[in-house]
Amino acid sequence: MPNYVENRPWGSFEILSDRVNFKVKILTVLPHKRLSLQSHKRRAENWVVAAGEALVTVDDELLILSAGQHVAIPRQTKHRLENRGETDLIVIETQTGDYFGEDDITRYADDFQRR
C-alpha cells in the first residue's frame, strides 16, 4: 500500500510512519517556496536535509543546512523551512510528542494566506 501523500502550495508531504509517540514525513519543498512561520503546542520536530539546501528559521536564528545536516525544533518554537534553490528540497521530518494532527499549527506569517 502506498504511503499517504498530501499536496500543499509549497510542495507536498508523504507520511512514512504514524505511531502513538512519533510521526515521520518526507517534505518536498518546491524551488523558491517556503512553509509558513509556525509553531506547535504538542509536538517537537527534527528536520534532516536529504537533498538540496534549506534556509531554516528557528525563533530569531537563521540557519543554512545542506544534505546530511539537521536541526531540532522544540515545542512552541517559531520555525520555518524555505527552499531558495532551483531544485526540490527534500527533508525528513520526525515529530515527537503526544499529538500530531495538522490542526496543531499556529501560523504567524504565510505566503498563501492560510490561517
Beta strands, then each sheet from edge to edge (+ up, - down):
strand 1: 4-8
strand 2: 11-18
strand 3: 22-29
strand 4: 37-39
strand 5: 43-51
strand 6: 53-58
strand 7: 61-66
strand 8: 70-73
strand 9: 79-83
strand 10: 89-97
strand 11: 106-109
sheet 1: 1+ 2- 3+ 10- 5+ 8-
sheet 2: 4+ 11-
sheet 3: 7+ 6- 9+
end
